[in-house]
Amino acid sequence: MLLHPTVIEKLITIYTNYGGYREEHRLRTELTKLDLQPYEQQTGERMTFLVLTEEVQKYLDSLIQT
């Protein structure tokens, strides 16, 4: 299973904002808030990625609004 590029960007943002503190309490707290879910690619190799649940929800909401 792979990480989707949006997850990688989110992790970099979290590390940048919350890393570097003593014992990394803030970083640990923010990482525990990260909500991921598997997504199977519908075309091509049909690979499975971990994606941000909030991104999936935004996409589903956009489908409902159209």
Buried (B, 14 or more C-beta within 10 A) or exposed (E): EEBBEEBEEBBEEBBEEBEEEEEBEBBEEBEEEBEBEEBEEEEEEEEEBBBBEEBBEEEEEEEEEE
